[in-house]
Amino acid sequence: MSDCLFCKIVAGEIPSKKVAESDTAYAFYDIEPQAPVHVLVVPKRHITSADHIADAHGGVVDDLVLLAQRVTEIEGVRESGYRLVMNVGVDAQMSVPHLHLHVLGGRRLEWPPG
């Protein structure tokens, strides 16, 4: 999608600080981190949100979670714990309409988030 921020990041048109990558997903540091570790994991293929996942997208969520697990190892939070968050829609404060998974960790996270 030509005007999508995350598609431009995946394509290398907008710089990002890469954490990890697979054939189908790309992980990079969030520019406004909400925790010491805050990485976004996005599919390389444009999907607007989790609400738009269809049978034709087989395996995309699996791939995001598997890459997120690799990120937690790289960032050293796999053992201590981490949070995976996927927002959908305006009320959930999804600011970029491209499916993405937030990986948060590096400190004790509050519940409820806030």
HELIX and SHEET records of a PDB file:
HELIX    1   1 LEU A    5  VAL A   10  1                                   6    
HELIX    2   2 ALA A   50  HIS A   52  5                                   3    
HELIX    3   3 ASP A   55  HIS A   57  5                                   3    
HELIX    4   4 VAL A   60  GLU A   75  1                                  16    
HELIX    5   5 VAL A   90  ALA A   92  5                                   3    
SHEET    1   A 5 LYS A  18  GLU A  21  0                                        
SHEET    2   A 5 ALA A  25  TYR A  29 -1                                        
SHEET    3   A 5 VAL A  37  PRO A  43 -1                                        
SHEET    4   A 5 LEU A 101  GLY A 105 -1                                        
SHEET    5   A 5 TYR A  82  VAL A  85 -1                                        
END                                                                             
